[in-house]
Amino acid sequence: MADLLVLYYSRHGATRQLAQLVARGIESVPGCQARLRTVPAVSTVCEATAPAIPDDGAPYVELADLKDCIGLALGSPTRFGNMAAPLKYFLDGTSNDWLAGTLAGKPAAVFTSTSSPHGGNEATLLTMMLPLLHHGMTLLGIPYSEPGLTLTAGGGTPYGASHVAGHDGRRPVDEHEKALAIALGKRLAEAAVKLARPL
């Protein structure tokens, strides 16, 4: 089985739901499995430490996960049009992988969750792509051949999967958002399999 890394940070659970849907799409492709991983929260308290294993959800990511994967889906809630600090903190520590070309040539996709339709979901998706481009990854979005892109009244963009969680964070992932997240995972896995084949 080929592993595709689904790496995310989720504060209230919406981004984690999207990660699970992207993983479902990945696992719909024969020979592919999703490796769900998260990152610990960051703190302004210098002495604060996270437990070695999260209380719930996916295990914490390790740099070896980057090497082992044939593709990457990166997800974060929106923070003023950018990814959340914990995910950025992890990526800032991948300089050795950048120098080694660990991710170069591998396909990648991004996903996010916002509280409002204009809460920065597209800006977050675009800014999440920047470190992936520096790593030499091949970026994938969602084509308009996916009908949900023109039907959605919530999240979903050509730049990646998204969800509008509402001001209280309780709006469930709707059917179009689900379909688009699954489609993104499937597209990522199909591309990863093709790119991983020897010429």
Protein Blocks (a to p, Z undefined) as FASTA:
>chain_A
ZZdddddddfkommmmmmmmmmmmmmmpghiacdddddddddfblkbccdfbdfbhcddd
dfklmmmpgbdcdddddeehiacfklmmmmmmmmmmmmnommgoiacddddddfbfknop
mmmmmmmmmmmmmnopacddddfklmklmmpcbecdfkbccddebjnopaccdfklmmmm
mmmmmmmmmmmmmmmpcZZ
